[in-house]
């Protein structure tokens, strides 16, 4: 199953050979992100904490829909052709 991970941020792009899109494989978002990490190990600490949980400022979009309110975004199923975007949540004041 082929899924595309969209990389929008320069500090993440530099970790995936400056690609905008990386093709990954998996049946869930978590499996797809793990495949991304297998391909580009340095990205792991930029999206996951030491327990393998998404960092609290990372939001995942699946086909342009936020998974933020999903009970477990990493467990969400994906299908062939889906797109996953890694989005950094920004706050300020």
PyMOL commands that set and color helices and strands:
alter all, ss='L'
color gray80, all
select helices_A, chain A and resi 10-16+29-39+41-47+73-75
alter helices_A, ss='H'
color red, helices_A
select strands_A, chain A and resi 2-7+21-25+58-62+65-66+83-88
alter strands_A, ss='S'
color yellow, strands_A
deselect
rebuild
show_as cartoon
